[in-house]
Structure formats: C-alpha cells, structure tokens
Amino acid sequence: MNRNYSRREFLRTSGTGALAAGTGMLHLMNRGCTPQGPYDLLIKGGTVFDGLGNPGVEADIAIRGERIVGIGSRLNTNKASRILDARGLAVSPGFIDMHTHTGPHLIANPLAESHIRQGITTEISGNCGSSPFPVVEASIPEVEEMLNKQFQVELSWRDMEGFFQKLEEQGIALNYATFVGHGNIRGKVVGYEDQKATQDQIAEMQKLVEDHMRAGAWGLSTGLEYTPSSFGDTDEIIQLCHTVARLGGIHSTHMRNEGDRVLESIDETIQIARATGVSTQISHLKMAMPGNWHKIDSAIEQLELAEMEGLSILADRYPYIAASTGLSMFFPNWAKAGTTEDFIDRLKDPEADAKLRAHLKEAEQKIGTWENVRISAVVTEKNKAFEGLDIISCAELAGKEPYEFMRDIIIDEKNQVSMVEFIMNEDNLKRILAHPMVTVGSDGNAVADYGVLGKGKPHPRYYGTFPRFLGKYVREEKILTWPEAIQKITSVTAQKLGFKDRGQISMDYYADLVLFDPGTIIDRATFDDPHQYPAGIQTVIVNGTPVFQQGETTGELSGKILKRGMG
C-alpha cells in the first residue's frame, strides 16, 4: 500500500528539528492491445513515445495497480476510475537518472522534489566510490556529526540492509537503486591511508562486494580521483571487478583523472573492462580544464574502439559546462590520506605549507582563474556569506589570499565545503550528450526548495538536468530527435542496468511515466538561484501512482527500492 507524505507535515516537523526487454508499444498497438476489465487510471490522447526510439504516436494508456495494462487508440473511458487528459502533451517512460549521490536526503525528505519535478522516476545512487554504507566503524562519530548538521538525520544503520530498511519503513517517492562504493569497502578493510592492499585484504573486499551485490547492489562504483578509492591501483580494481562481472553487475567509475590524464584514465577503464569483461559505466564524461578540451576526438575514438571490440561500455553526462565537488579536490591526495583530522592537521602544518601552495598554484594555472570556482555550500553559519561567491571575491571579503581562504574555510568547515567550477566547453558538451554511447545523469541529489535540503547554492543540475537536456539541447539546439533523446534517458539506461519491466511503455511494464509539454519544458535553476523547479512537466507517475501533478507533489510515496535481480 502506498504511503503518503504531506509536504505541510514535513514543513511542520522539520521546523521543530524532528527527523523526519519487452515488446515495443507500436507493435502492441498494431495488435490492437485492449485492456480487459476495469483499470485505475487512463491517460488519454497524449503523444506516446515508447522509449525504444520509435516516433511518438497518439495513444491512450491504461493502468491497473502498478502496471500498464492497455495501449491503444480510444480506449474505453467507462472502465477507468480516473482519467488524465494528455492532449497536447508528450507521454514518456519515466526518466532514469544514471548518476546521483542521493542518500540521507531521502530520509530527510522522502518526496525527492528536485528529482520528481524534473521527471525522474528512478535514480541510481552510490556513485563515485561513495555510498551510505557500509559505515566504517572508525568514521562513525564524523558521519553522525555530518548527518546531524546537514540533514538532521540520525545514523540508524551500519550496512546496506539497514539503510534499505530505513527507506522502506519511511517510504520514498521515486525508485532507488544503488551501487556500493569502493571507498567505503576499502576504508572498512584497508583504512584511509595510502597503502597497497594485500591479497588477503583484496579477498576480504571481494567478499564484501559479493555480499552487497547479493543483497541488491547493482555493482561497484569507484572514485579513483578521491581518497581512499584513489589509493587502489589498477590490479586491485581488476580483482574486484572480476567479482562484479561474475555476478552480472556494473563497474561505475569516476575515472582516475578527467583533465591532464583523461586519455590515460580512459585507457585504464578499458583495460579493467577488457581484463574482466565487466559491464562499465564512465561517470560524467568530460575533458576538464581548457588545456584538455582538444582531447575530445581521441576520447570518443577510444570509447568507440572499445565498443567495436565487444566491450560493454557507456558513459553519462549532465548538460552543463560546470562541475561540482568538494573544495578539497584542489588539494593533493597525499594531504588527504587518513582521516579528516589528519587532512586538517596537514593544512595547519607550517612544513607542508610551501608544498601545498605550489600545488594550488598549478591548479590555478590549469583552471585559468579562481574566478571560475564558486563556493556552493558550507555548514557553519559564520561562513554562509561565502556561498555563491567565487574564490577571488571570497578571498577579498575575508581579507586573505585565495590559497589562505581555501585552506582556512576547509579547516573551519571540517572539509564540508562544496564548490562549483566552470571547467568545460560547450561544443564538447553537445558532442558528448549527442553520442549514442552516452546516457544522462544529474550527478546531483534529490533536494527541495525548503527545509534542511533547501540550503546553500548547489549546482543547478540538482533541479534542472533532464528538462535542460530536453528543452535546450533537444528542442532548441536539435542535437537529437525527440525519440532518440527519450530513448537515451529511459530504455538505454534500463537495459544497461538490466532492469526488468522498466524503461519503456509496454504491456505489463511498471507504469513509471512522465507527461510533459515539448514546447515549454525547460530548466529554471541557475547558478545564482539554483533552488528553482523546472517548467513544462505536467504529471509524474511512479509505479502507477501520480506523485506530481498540477504543479505540486501529491505526497504519495509509491517508489520502490530496486534491488539487483528484482528491478
């Protein structure tokens, strides 16, 4: 039975700090697919895109319970308990977000408003080597503090099963699937130091990967640019991916480098896929920093050759030229080895100062100017004034040099400082988004424009990824046709993951659907004012139940946790 979660109830409780591959549609229509018996919802007269790349056709869709039970023209309205008029609208399978970082956000607010309102009905989380589980024992105090400050959420789980149980008890508005993070696995077995894993430790990590996949994780994510995942060498990842491949999972990777060594990193990713046969997903494919923009041709050639070789490789990308991550990304991995306290101690160490300054000077030269980097979120009130400002402006406001400002705010915030960095090229972006080997992923979190999740100035991709892709790049830039674009964000991703009965509009498939206006769909979120929902989305249906309609979330929590083998 679907749970209902009142937005008004959330606002009341949060104010007190409470914790709160099937047959295509066109083929079915040609067969005259007519539902038998009554149905709960009838969507009338929309232009239906089946998600398989076929042209849109005017059709009705009948839903009973969680499933599609009829597709055709002029279905009998007398059989329907409820009718939605979709004339003038496109009807699409729900959008599948291949790359998110949503976790405790769904506990803080299960309505998932910033994702639901842009048509996302399923998100794939646990990316970049980081997942909410397993929780490393030594890090529990730090995790508890972070959850309390950022989300007003208690750490009530230690493993994936506990996290899933928390979500299931509360309910969620969209479908949630996840990888297990290599950083969590390595942190639990090897620790956070820069050291090579022993064969016994690799065997222990393999066992943890297998246990998580058998419990429902869709594979392993690596964050090879982040500690401690970055301390794992290629051989370690190959051995872990042998386990992932044997169980039919996916290796989702934030590659070791996306800038100066991006081509070498693609080579490493292909080497891992070739050695193991693992299905591979390259996260947020980019050529970062102006000095690397010209590498786009070589990068695409590498991927196409790998596909011709028979390797299963896709990539994902968000439709913006700015990236977003922690400000600590500019600091070297040797400084970040160990705990957060170890990192802060090194930042305070006078003997490390010259070496750190030199490293950040080189980073500044690559990015062009610190004006290309903005502070997007901090935790403490005393630093809130810096949110939304570029590093140069922040440094001037603080009366410091840029390096000193960056060092000191990381110390003040205990490394909980997020940034947005403008490091990519628009022409490259369009080529990447249009490529058939690339899906779409927001690289964002499910947040809201109110409550604990409405703070800071996050990357607008949290709110606008899919409407921007469809509105700006499909309707206006015409980099793809509508059927091609919808296929990219629905069935392509579903088939990559091996989802059963999702990602297309077909008989007996789950009724995850989006009704939108192709003429008006667009993002509204900006870098200066990111907490804005998009335009043009009329209705979002998750497992047969409307969760967004007529400009408001309905409060229904009809989403499911999609576990591997049960998607």
DRENZARO-564761 format. One record per residue (C-alpha): residue number from 0; x negated, y, z negated. Coordinates in steps of 0.25 Angstrom, whole numbers. Last residue first. Example, Ala and Ser with C-alpha at 12.3 -4.5 7.8 and 13.67 -1.06 7.14 Angstrom:
BEGIN
(balo 1 (-55 -4 -29))
(balo 0 (-49 -18 -31))
//
This chain:
BEGIN
(balo 566 (-58 -17 43))
(balo 565 (-58 -31 35))
(balo 564 (-71 -37 40))
(balo 563 (-79 -25 34))
(balo 562 (-70 -18 24))
(balo 561 (-61 -7 27))
(balo 560 (-56 0 15))
(balo 559 (-42 5 18))
(balo 558 (-35 18 20))
(balo 557 (-20 20 17))
(balo 556 (-22 30 7))
(balo 555 (-9 39 10))
(balo 554 (-10 53 5))
(balo 553 (-4 59 17))
(balo 552 (-15 67 21))
(balo 551 (-10 80 27))
(balo 550 (-10 88 40))
(balo 549 (3 81 46))
(balo 548 (-2 67 43))
(balo 547 (-14 60 36))
(balo 546 (-14 47 29))
(balo 545 (-3 40 38))
(balo 544 (-2 26 35))
(balo 543 (-4 14 45))
(balo 542 (-18 10 41))
(balo 541 (-23 25 41))
(balo 540 (-15 35 49))
(balo 539 (-19 49 52))
(balo 538 (-10 59 57))
(balo 537 (-11 73 64))
(balo 536 (-26 75 66))
(balo 535 (-27 88 75))
(balo 534 (-35 97 65))
(balo 533 (-47 94 56))
(balo 532 (-48 95 41))
(balo 531 (-56 106 35))
(balo 530 (-66 105 24))
(balo 529 (-78 109 32))
(balo 528 (-78 124 32))
(balo 527 (-92 129 35))
(balo 526 (-96 116 42))
(balo 525 (-82 116 49))
(balo 524 (-70 107 47))
(balo 523 (-59 109 58))
(balo 522 (-61 97 66))
(balo 521 (-52 95 79))
(balo 520 (-40 88 84))
(balo 519 (-31 98 91))
(balo 518 (-28 93 105))
(balo 517 (-30 78 102))
(balo 516 (-20 79 91))
(balo 515 (-21 68 81))
(balo 514 (-15 55 76))
(balo 513 (-24 46 69))
(balo 512 (-22 31 67))
(balo 511 (-27 20 58))
(balo 510 (-15 10 60))
(balo 509 (-23 -3 58))
(balo 508 (-23 -12 70))
(balo 507 (-11 -21 73))
(balo 506 (-9 -16 87))
(balo 505 (-20 -7 92))
(balo 504 (-24 8 90))
(balo 503 (-39 7 87))
(balo 502 (-49 8 76))
(balo 501 (-44 -3 67))
(balo 500 (-39 -17 67))
(balo 499 (-52 -23 62))
(balo 498 (-64 -14 60))
(balo 497 (-77 -20 66))
(balo 496 (-85 -8 63))
(balo 495 (-89 -5 77))
(balo 494 (-75 -8 82))
(balo 493 (-69 2 72))
(balo 492 (-79 13 76))
(balo 491 (-76 11 91))
(balo 490 (-61 9 89))
(balo 489 (-59 23 82))
(balo 488 (-69 35 83))
(balo 487 (-75 31 97))
(balo 486 (-61 26 102))
(balo 485 (-55 40 99))
(balo 484 (-66 47 107))
(balo 483 (-66 38 119))
(balo 482 (-50 39 120))
(balo 481 (-51 54 118))
(balo 480 (-62 56 129))
(balo 479 (-76 59 125))
(balo 478 (-85 71 125))
(balo 477 (-74 80 128))
(balo 476 (-79 92 121))
(balo 475 (-66 97 117))
(balo 474 (-57 85 115))
(balo 473 (-67 75 112))
(balo 472 (-78 83 105))
(balo 471 (-71 94 98))
(balo 470 (-58 87 95))
(balo 469 (-61 72 94))
(balo 468 (-74 73 87))
(balo 467 (-70 85 79))
(balo 466 (-57 78 74))
(balo 465 (-66 66 71))
(balo 464 (-77 73 63))
(balo 463 (-69 84 56))
(balo 462 (-68 83 41))
(balo 461 (-80 76 36))
(balo 460 (-87 81 49))
(balo 459 (-86 95 43))
(balo 458 (-99 92 35))
(balo 457 (-96 95 21))
(balo 456 (-95 109 15))
(balo 455 (-93 107 0))
(balo 454 (-81 102 -8))
(balo 453 (-68 96 -3))
(balo 452 (-70 82 -7))
(balo 451 (-69 85 -22))
(balo 450 (-55 91 -19))
(balo 449 (-50 97 -6))
(balo 448 (-54 98 8))
(balo 447 (-56 82 9))
(balo 446 (-67 72 10))
(balo 445 (-69 59 18))
(balo 444 (-84 60 20))
(balo 443 (-92 62 33))
(balo 442 (-101 56 43))
(balo 441 (-90 58 52))
(balo 440 (-92 46 61))
(balo 439 (-89 45 76))
(balo 438 (-93 34 85))
(balo 437 (-105 34 94))
(balo 436 (-109 23 104))
(balo 435 (-100 28 115))
(balo 434 (-107 42 115))
(balo 433 (-98 54 114))
(balo 432 (-101 58 100))
(balo 431 (-116 57 103))
(balo 430 (-116 65 115))
(balo 429 (-108 76 108))
(balo 428 (-117 76 96))
(balo 427 (-129 77 105))
(balo 426 (-123 89 112))
(balo 425 (-120 96 99))
(balo 424 (-134 94 93))
(balo 423 (-137 90 78))
(balo 422 (-144 96 66))
(balo 421 (-134 105 59))
(balo 420 (-135 100 44))
(balo 419 (-124 99 34))
(balo 418 (-129 97 20))
(balo 417 (-125 89 7))
(balo 416 (-131 91 -7))
(balo 415 (-130 80 -18))
(balo 414 (-145 79 -20))
(balo 413 (-144 81 -35))
(balo 412 (-137 94 -32))
(balo 411 (-147 103 -39))
(balo 410 (-159 95 -33))
(balo 409 (-153 95 -19))
(balo 408 (-150 110 -21))
(balo 407 (-164 113 -25))
(balo 406 (-171 106 -13))
(balo 405 (-162 112 -3))
(balo 404 (-164 126 -9))
(balo 403 (-179 124 -10))
(balo 402 (-180 120 4))
(balo 401 (-172 131 9))
(balo 400 (-180 142 1))
(balo 399 (-172 147 -10))
(balo 398 (-164 159 -15))
(balo 397 (-152 150 -16))
(balo 396 (-143 158 -6))
(balo 395 (-155 159 3))
(balo 394 (-157 144 2))
(balo 393 (-142 141 4))
(balo 392 (-142 150 17))
(balo 391 (-154 143 22))
(balo 390 (-148 129 19))
(balo 389 (-135 132 26))
(balo 388 (-123 135 18))
(balo 387 (-110 127 17))
(balo 386 (-112 123 2))
(balo 385 (-123 132 -4))
(balo 384 (-113 139 -13))
(balo 383 (-109 125 -19))
(balo 382 (-123 125 -26))
(balo 381 (-119 129 -40))
(balo 380 (-107 120 -39))
(balo 379 (-114 107 -39))
(balo 378 (-111 96 -29))
(balo 377 (-117 101 -15))
(balo 376 (-111 100 -1))
(balo 375 (-113 106 13))
(balo 374 (-127 113 12))
(balo 373 (-129 117 26))
(balo 372 (-141 114 35))
(balo 371 (-144 121 49))
(balo 370 (-148 133 42))
(balo 369 (-160 125 37))
(balo 368 (-166 128 51))
(balo 367 (-171 120 62))
(balo 366 (-167 106 57))
(balo 365 (-180 100 61))
(balo 364 (-188 112 55))
(balo 363 (-180 111 42))
(balo 362 (-183 96 41))
(balo 361 (-198 99 42))
(balo 360 (-197 110 31))
(balo 359 (-189 100 23))
(balo 358 (-201 90 23))
(balo 357 (-211 101 20))
(balo 356 (-203 106 8))
(balo 355 (-202 92 3))
(balo 354 (-217 89 4))
(balo 353 (-220 103 -3))
(balo 352 (-210 100 -14))
(balo 351 (-214 86 -18))
(balo 350 (-225 90 -28))
(balo 349 (-216 100 -34))
(balo 348 (-206 89 -37))
(balo 347 (-191 94 -38))
(balo 346 (-187 88 -25))
(balo 345 (-194 75 -29))
(balo 344 (-186 75 -42))
(balo 343 (-173 77 -35))
(balo 342 (-176 65 -26))
(balo 341 (-179 57 -38))
(balo 340 (-166 61 -45))
(balo 339 (-158 57 -32))
(balo 338 (-164 43 -34))
(balo 337 (-175 37 -26))
(balo 336 (-181 42 -13))
(balo 335 (-176 56 -9))
(balo 334 (-190 62 -8))
(balo 333 (-195 51 0))
(balo 332 (-183 53 9))
(balo 331 (-187 67 13))
(balo 330 (-178 79 11))
(balo 329 (-169 84 22))
(balo 328 (-158 74 19))
(balo 327 (-157 79 5))
(balo 326 (-147 89 10))
(balo 325 (-137 77 11))
(balo 324 (-130 74 24))
(balo 323 (-123 82 35))
(balo 322 (-125 82 50))
(balo 321 (-122 94 59))
(balo 320 (-119 93 74))
(balo 319 (-105 88 72))
(balo 318 (-96 77 78))
(balo 317 (-100 65 69))
(balo 316 (-108 53 74))
(balo 315 (-108 38 75))
(balo 314 (-117 28 81))
(balo 313 (-114 14 87))
(balo 312 (-124 2 88))
(balo 311 (-121 -13 91))
(balo 310 (-133 -18 98))
(balo 309 (-131 -24 112))
(balo 308 (-144 -19 118))
(balo 307 (-135 -9 126))
(balo 306 (-131 -3 113))
(balo 305 (-145 -2 109))
(balo 304 (-148 5 122))
(balo 303 (-137 15 120))
(balo 302 (-141 18 106))
(balo 301 (-156 21 110))
(balo 300 (-151 29 122))
(balo 299 (-142 38 113))
(balo 298 (-154 41 104))
(balo 297 (-163 44 116))
(balo 296 (-153 54 122))
(balo 295 (-150 61 109))
(balo 294 (-165 63 106))
(balo 293 (-164 77 111))
(balo 292 (-157 82 98))
(balo 291 (-169 78 90))
(balo 290 (-177 91 87))
(balo 289 (-163 98 85))
(balo 288 (-161 89 72))
(balo 287 (-153 77 71))
(balo 286 (-150 68 83))
(balo 285 (-137 61 78))
(balo 284 (-130 48 76))
(balo 283 (-121 49 64))
(balo 282 (-123 35 59))
(balo 281 (-128 24 68))
(balo 280 (-119 12 68))
(balo 279 (-125 -2 70))
(balo 278 (-120 -16 71))
(balo 277 (-131 -25 66))
(balo 276 (-138 -34 76))
(balo 275 (-149 -35 66))
(balo 274 (-162 -32 73))
(balo 273 (-156 -24 84))
(balo 272 (-147 -16 75))
(balo 271 (-159 -12 66))
(balo 270 (-168 -9 78))
(balo 269 (-156 0 83))
(balo 268 (-156 8 70))
(balo 267 (-171 9 70))
(balo 266 (-171 14 85))
(balo 265 (-160 24 81))
(balo 264 (-169 29 70))
(balo 263 (-181 30 79))
(balo 262 (-172 39 88))
(balo 261 (-168 47 76))
(balo 260 (-182 50 72))
(balo 259 (-182 65 72))
(balo 258 (-167 66 68))
(balo 257 (-157 55 64))
(balo 256 (-167 47 55))
(balo 255 (-166 34 48))
(balo 254 (-152 31 54))
(balo 253 (-139 33 47))
(balo 252 (-135 19 50))
(balo 251 (-122 10 50))
(balo 250 (-126 -4 51))
(balo 249 (-113 -12 53))
(balo 248 (-108 -25 49))
(balo 247 (-106 -39 55))
(balo 246 (-111 -47 42))
(balo 245 (-124 -52 49))
(balo 244 (-126 -37 54))
(balo 243 (-125 -31 41))
(balo 242 (-135 -42 35))
(balo 241 (-145 -40 46))
(balo 240 (-143 -25 44))
(balo 239 (-149 -26 30))
(balo 238 (-161 -33 36))
(balo 237 (-162 -22 47))
(balo 236 (-161 -11 37))
(balo 235 (-172 -16 29))
(balo 234 (-181 -18 41))
(balo 233 (-178 -4 45))
(balo 232 (-183 2 32))
(balo 231 (-174 6 20))
(balo 230 (-179 18 13))
(balo 229 (-169 27 21))
(balo 228 (-158 20 14))
(balo 227 (-163 26 1))
(balo 226 (-162 37 5))
(balo 225 (-156 43 18))
(balo 224 (-161 43 32))
(balo 223 (-158 28 34))
(balo 222 (-144 29 29))
(balo 221 (-140 14 32))
(balo 220 (-126 9 32))
(balo 219 (-123 -6 30))
(balo 218 (-111 -13 35))
(balo 217 (-95 -13 35))
(balo 216 (-94 -14 20))
(balo 215 (-83 -24 16))
(balo 214 (-87 -33 4))
(balo 213 (-95 -42 14))
(balo 212 (-102 -30 19))
(balo 211 (-106 -25 5))
(balo 210 (-111 -39 1))
(balo 209 (-119 -40 13))
(balo 208 (-125 -27 11))
(balo 207 (-128 -30 -3))
(balo 206 (-135 -43 1))
(balo 205 (-143 -37 11))
(balo 204 (-148 -27 1))
(balo 203 (-152 -38 -8))
(balo 202 (-160 -45 3))
(balo 201 (-166 -31 6))
(balo 200 (-170 -31 -8))
(balo 199 (-176 -45 -8))
(balo 198 (-184 -41 5))
(balo 197 (-190 -29 -2))
(balo 196 (-184 -15 1))
(balo 195 (-195 -4 5))
(balo 194 (-195 7 -5))
(balo 193 (-191 22 -4))
(balo 192 (-183 22 -17))
(balo 191 (-168 22 -19))
(balo 190 (-167 8 -24))
(balo 189 (-169 -5 -17))
(balo 188 (-157 -13 -20))
(balo 187 (-146 -3 -24))
(balo 186 (-152 9 -16))
(balo 185 (-154 0 -4))
(balo 184 (-139 -4 -4))
(balo 183 (-134 10 -7))
(balo 182 (-143 16 4))
(balo 181 (-139 5 13))
(balo 180 (-125 10 12))
(balo 179 (-113 0 13))
(balo 178 (-104 3 25))
(balo 177 (-90 8 23))
(balo 176 (-75 7 28))
(balo 175 (-64 16 23))
(balo 174 (-50 17 29))
(balo 173 (-43 30 26))
(balo 172 (-34 36 15))
(balo 171 (-40 29 4))
(balo 170 (-35 21 -8))
(balo 169 (-38 23 -23))
(balo 168 (-40 8 -27))
(balo 167 (-45 5 -13))
(balo 166 (-56 16 -14))
(balo 165 (-60 11 -28))
(balo 164 (-60 -3 -23))
(balo 163 (-69 0 -11))
(balo 162 (-79 7 -20))
(balo 161 (-79 -5 -30))
(balo 160 (-81 -15 -18))
(balo 159 (-92 -6 -13))
(balo 158 (-100 -6 -26))
(balo 157 (-102 2 -38))
(balo 156 (-88 8 -40))
(balo 155 (-82 18 -50))
(balo 154 (-91 29 -48))
(balo 153 (-81 41 -52))
(balo 152 (-77 51 -42))
(balo 151 (-76 66 -43))
(balo 150 (-81 66 -29))
(balo 149 (-94 75 -28))
(balo 148 (-98 76 -43))
(balo 147 (-92 63 -48))
(balo 146 (-97 55 -37))
(balo 145 (-111 61 -37))
(balo 144 (-112 59 -52))
(balo 143 (-108 45 -51))
(balo 142 (-118 42 -40))
(balo 141 (-129 48 -48))
(balo 140 (-126 40 -60))
(balo 139 (-124 27 -52))
(balo 138 (-137 28 -44))
(balo 137 (-145 18 -52))
(balo 136 (-134 8 -50))
(balo 135 (-133 9 -35))
(balo 134 (-119 10 -30))
(balo 133 (-116 1 -19))
(balo 132 (-109 8 -14))
(balo 131 (-104 22 -10))
(balo 130 (-111 20 3))
(balo 129 (-124 26 8))
(balo 128 (-133 21 20))
(balo 127 (-128 32 30))
(balo 126 (-114 27 29))
(balo 125 (-105 21 19))
(balo 124 (-92 25 26))
(balo 123 (-84 21 38))
(balo 122 (-71 29 39))
(balo 121 (-57 25 44))
(balo 120 (-45 33 46))
(balo 119 (-52 46 51))
(balo 118 (-42 55 58))
(balo 117 (-48 68 54))
(balo 116 (-38 70 42))
(balo 115 (-42 56 37))
(balo 114 (-57 60 36))
(balo 113 (-56 73 29))
(balo 112 (-44 68 20))
(balo 111 (-50 55 14))
(balo 110 (-37 54 6))
(balo 109 (-45 45 -4))
(balo 108 (-51 58 -11))
(balo 107 (-62 56 -22))
(balo 106 (-62 41 -20))
(balo 105 (-62 43 -5))
(balo 104 (-74 53 -6))
(balo 103 (-81 42 -14))
(balo 102 (-85 36 -1))
(balo 101 (-85 43 12))
(balo 100 (-98 43 20))
(balo 99 (-93 42 34))
(balo 98 (-97 36 47))
(balo 97 (-88 29 57))
(balo 96 (-76 37 55))
(balo 95 (-65 29 61))
(balo 94 (-54 37 67))
(balo 93 (-40 32 66))
(balo 92 (-35 26 79))
(balo 91 (-29 37 88))
(balo 90 (-16 43 91))
(balo 89 (-17 56 99))
(balo 88 (-6 66 97))
(balo 87 (4 73 106))
(balo 86 (15 64 101))
(balo 85 (11 57 88))
(balo 84 (25 57 81))
(balo 83 (23 49 69))
(balo 82 (35 40 66))
(balo 81 (39 33 53))
(balo 80 (47 20 49))
(balo 79 (46 16 63))
(balo 78 (55 5 70))
(balo 77 (64 15 76))
(balo 76 (53 22 83))
(balo 75 (52 11 93))
(balo 74 (39 12 100))
(balo 73 (39 22 112))
(balo 72 (26 18 118))
(balo 71 (17 7 112))
(balo 70 (8 3 100))
(balo 69 (14 -5 89))
(balo 68 (10 -12 76))
(balo 67 (-2 -3 71))
(balo 66 (-5 -7 57))
(balo 65 (-6 -3 43))
(balo 64 (9 -5 40))
(balo 63 (17 -4 53))
(balo 62 (12 6 63))
(balo 61 (18 9 77))
(balo 60 (10 17 87))
(balo 59 (17 24 99))
(balo 58 (10 27 112))
(balo 57 (5 38 121))
(balo 56 (-8 33 127))
(balo 55 (-22 37 124))
(balo 54 (-33 32 133))
(balo 53 (-41 20 129))
(balo 52 (-54 21 121))
(balo 51 (-51 10 111))
(balo 50 (-45 19 100))
(balo 49 (-31 17 104))
(balo 48 (-28 31 108))
(balo 47 (-13 34 107))
(balo 46 (-7 47 112))
(balo 45 (4 48 102))
(balo 44 (19 46 105))
(balo 43 (24 40 91))
(balo 42 (17 34 79))
(balo 41 (26 25 72))
(balo 40 (24 21 58))
(balo 39 (30 10 49))
(balo 38 (34 0 59))
(balo 37 (46 -9 60))
(balo 36 (47 -22 68))
(balo 35 (39 -26 80))
(balo 34 (29 -16 86))
(balo 33 (29 -14 102))
(balo 32 (16 -17 110))
(balo 31 (20 -16 124))
(balo 30 (8 -24 130))
(balo 29 (3 -11 137))
(balo 28 (3 -4 124))
(balo 27 (-5 -15 118))
(balo 26 (-16 -14 129))
(balo 25 (-16 1 127))
(balo 24 (-18 -1 112))
(balo 23 (-30 -9 113))
(balo 22 (-31 -23 108))
(balo 21 (-39 -25 95))
(balo 20 (-53 -24 91))
(balo 19 (-47 53 -40))
(balo 18 (-55 54 -48))
(balo 17 (-49 65 -56))
(balo 16 (-56 79 -57))
(balo 15 (-44 86 -61))
(balo 14 (-43 93 -47))
(balo 13 (-45 80 -41))
(balo 12 (-32 75 -47))
(balo 11 (-23 86 -42))
(balo 10 (-29 87 -28))
(balo 9 (-29 72 -26))
(balo 8 (-14 71 -30))
(balo 7 (-11 82 -20))
(balo 6 (-18 74 -10))
(balo 5 (-10 62 -14))
(balo 4 (-15 48 -12))
(balo 3 (-6 37 -7))
(balo 2 (-10 23 -7))
(balo 1 (-6 14 4))
(balo 0 (0 0 0))
//
